[in-house]
Amino acid sequence: MAASRQQYLPQEQWLGLEAAHHARVARYADPYLARRSAGKKHPVEDFLFTYYTQKPGQLLRWHPGDGVVLSGAPALERTNWKFYRTLDDGELTSLGLSPGTPAVTFDRAGFLADRAEAVRFAGIILAGTAKRPAQFGCFGLHEWAMVYRQEKFELRHEYLKLRLGGEGTDTVVEENRIRCSHFDAFRFYTPDALPLNELTPTRENQRTMEQPGCLHANMDLYKWAYKLTPALPSELVMDCFELSWRIRAMDMQASPYDLEEWGYPPIRIETPQGKAEYVEYQRAFAAESQELRARVLQAVEPLLDELSGLMVGAPAATSER
């Protein structure tokens, strides 16, 4: 990457940004880590740390993103982190820094050599989802399908009660259209619920089926953001994390579980009023997600541009959970 495209952050500035990021992450990670140490679970607030593969310690690391130079001795710790490199004297001089100044930046070449397929696939999913019309007719019934006739199968959350009981929950599933477009929700359906879904999302058709009204597709913005780390700034990753956190809360409020004692009153999607409330939230999240999706795509665009002429005709990457 040409030095002229780099942004230089002096030590005192980036250390402040790093500290702010640590505090932002701690708000979510510290309670989870305390629960884990105590052997306790939370059905809503553990999700982003247990379902997704990024762990609290990884999220805690602050990254400035592609094209940013960090100076000062503390920055040299990052030479032990993956996908960072030091600047040579020519680069330092072009930034107005003295030769020998300790400075590091994101190693774009190393990252693309190792993560090219992941970058391409993320670009395909994000851009494709952004272009499709949003659908708002699912009413969160994917969570209900995951416990349909669950007495025949392994209980999904054995420590939670169903708000309407087993029979009442099954009736809601049977009396409504089930139309989930997201494979990573659909794959958790009970076997009896699978044929009730009007769509058949698969890992193979994921790139053509995901749409911006889907809560799970919008929660997955966090997944794509952290899989592109450290190319993306941590502030953007945390924006995606916090959106996913809020979507998860609403998703579980609309679920069949009784979460009142956890502080999450139900959205009663089995009623017309509950359906309307769900769609109102869903539309707001879809609009917010489209803005974030555009920001992630803008951040990854230089990487995609660099890859655009490489490996023409190579097999497409498979997605990651």
N, C-alpha and C positions, 0 to 999 in steps of 0.2 A: 504494500500500500504506500502510496506517495506521501512523503512527510507533509506536504502542503494540505492534505486532507485531514490531518490529525489535529485534535484539540488537546491543548496542554492544561493539566490541572496541577497547580502547586500543592505541596504536601498538606498545608493547613486547610486547604479547601476540600481535598478529597477525603482527608481524615474526618472532617465534619460530616460529609455525605455518608461515609461508612458508618459512623456512630448513629446517625439518624436511621439508617437501614437496620442496624442491629436492634434498635429500640422498636422499630416497626414490626420486625419479625417476632421479637420476644413476646409481644402482646398475644400472639397466637400460639407460638411454640412452647413457651414456658408452662402454661397450664396443661398442655398435652404431655409434656415430659414429666410433670409432677404426677399426673394420673397414671402414666405408664409405670413410673417407679412404685406407685402404690397399688398396682395391679387392678386399676379401675378403667372402665370404658365410658365413652360418651358417644351416643349414636349419631350425633350431628357433627360435633366439633373435632372428632378424631379423623374424620374421613379424608381430608386432604393430605394427612400424614401417613395414612395406612393404605389407601387405595392407590394413590399415585406413588411413583418410585422415588421421588425426591424426598430426602429426609431433612429434618430440621437443621442439622449441622451444615448441609449443603445449601439450604435456603439462606442460612445466616451469612454466608460469604457474600460480600458486596463486590459487584463487578461494574465497571464504568461502561462497558460495551465496546463495540467495534469503533476504532478510530480515536480513542482517547489515550493520552499518555499520562501516566502517574509518575511524579518525581519524588525524590527523597529516599533516604535509607529504608524506611518501613516498606516502601514499595517492592524492595528486592525480595521480600518474603514470597512474592508471587512467582518468582522464578522456579519455585518448587510446586506451583500449581499448574495444572494442565492447561495448555493453550495460552501461555504468556511467554513473552520474550523481552530481552533487554534491547535498548536502542544502541546502534553504533554511533560513532562520533559524527559521521556525516548527517545522520538524522537529528542528532542533538543540536548541531550547529544550525541546521535549517529551522529549528524551533527557537533559536536564540539562546540555547543553553550551552554551557561550557563543556568541552570534551571531557569525558570521565564522569559527568553528572549521573548519579544513579537514577535510572528511569526505565519503566517497563510499559508494555502495551499488549493488547490482544494479538495473539499470533494467528492471523487470518489464514495464512497459507497452511499452517499445521492443522488448524481446525477443519478446513475444507478437505484436506487430504484424508482426514480421519472420519469426517461426518458428512461427506457430500450427499450420500443417499438420504440421510435424515433431513438435511436442509431442503433437498428437492421435494421430498414427500410432504414436509410441513408446508412448503409453498403451495403444493397442489391442493391439500386439504383446506388451507386458509383461504386461498383465492377462490376455489370452487364453492366453498360454503358461502362466502361473501356475495357471490353473484346469484345465488338461488333465491327464490321467493320464500319468505318465512311462513311456516305452517303453525297454526295455533289451535288445532283441534284435538290434541292428545290428552289434555287435562291431567297430566301426571299419572296416567294409568299404568305406566311401566312399573312403578313401585308396587302397585296392587297385583300386577301379573306375576311379580317375583314371589308372591306368597299365595297365589291361587291354588286352592286344594293342598295347602302345604302340609296338612296332617299326613298325607301320603308320602311326603318327601322329608328331607332334612330341613329343620327349622332354620330360617335365614338369620334372624336375630332372636335367639332363644330367651334373652332377658327382657324383651319388649312385648307388650300386650297389643293385640289388634283392637283398634277403637270400636269396630262393629262386630267383633268376634269373627270366627272362621266362616260361618255360613253367611253372615252379612257381607263380609269382604268378597266372598265368591260371587254373591248376587250382584254386587257392583260391577265386577269384571264381566259377568255374563250379560248385563243389561246395557253395556256401553260399547261403543266401537273402540277397539284397541289398535292404535296406529302409530307405533314407535318406529322412528327412522334411524335410530342410533344403535349400532351393533353392540357396543360395550354396555348398553342397558339391556338390550334384547337377549344377550347371551346368559343373563341371570334369571330369565323367566323359568318358572317351573315347567316340567315337560308337558303338563296338561294345558298350559297357557300358550305355548309356542304356536299351535295352529290357529289360535284366536287372533293373532296379530295380522292385520291386513297387508303389511309389508314384510319383506324378508331381507332385512339388513344382514350383510355378511362382511367379513374382513375384505373380501375382494371388491365388493361394490361400495365400500365406505367412501371412496373419493367422489362418487357420483350421487350419493344419497344424503350426506349430511347437509343440514339446512339451518339458517340462523335463528329460527324460532325454537330450536331444540335446546332444552336446558343443559343436557349433557354435552352437546357440541360446544356450548358456550362455557361450561365449566372446563372443558378440555383446552380452552385458550391458555390456561395455566400450564397444562402439560406441554403444549408446543413451545411455549415461552421458555420453560426451564430446560427443555431438550435442546434449545438453541443457545443456552448459556455456555460460555461467557460472552457470546457475540452480542447479546441483548443487555441493555443496562438493567440493573437490579430493580430500579424504580418501576420500570415497565413490567418486569416479572411480578413484582408485588401488586401492581395494579390488577393484573390478571388473577393473582392469588386471592385478593380481597373480593373481586367480583365472584369468583368461584365459591368463596366462603358464603357469600350472601345467597347465591343461587342454591347451594346445598341446603341452607336453612329453610328456604321456601319450598324446595323439593320435598323435604321431610315433613314440613307442615302439611303438605298436600298428600302425604303418604297414608297408608292405612294404620300406621302405628299411633298409639296414644302417647304423646310426648308432652302432655300438659305439665307433668311434674318436673320435666327437664327445662321448662320455660318456653316451650314452643307450642302455642295454641293452634288448633287444627284449621286448615283451609278445607272445608267440607265439600270436596269436589263431587260428592254423590248428590249434591243439591244444585239447582240452577244458580243460586246465589254464589255458591262456592266455585262453580265453574267460571262464572263471570269474574270473580276475584282472582282466580288462577290466571286467566287470560290477561287481565290487567297487569299483573306482575310479569307474566311471560313477555308481553309486548315491550315493557320497559327494559327488561333484561336484554331482549333482542336488540333494541336500539343501542343500548350501552355497549353490548358485545360487538356490534358492527363497528363502532368507533375504535374499540380496542383492537379488533382484528385488523383494521386498517393501519393502526400504529405498529403492530407486530410485523405486518407485511412490509411497511415502509422501512423498518429496521433491518429486515432480512433481505431486502431488495438488492443491496450491493453484493451480498453473497451469491444470490441467484444470478445476478448479472455476470459475475466472475465465472460461474459454473456453466453458463448458457452454451458455450461453445465446446464443452468437454463431453466426452463419452457419449456422443450421439449414437442413439440406437441401443444404449445399454439397458438391461432389464430394469423395470421400475422397482423401487424399494417397496418392501412390505412395511405396514405400519407397526407402531409399537403401542402398547397399552398406555 
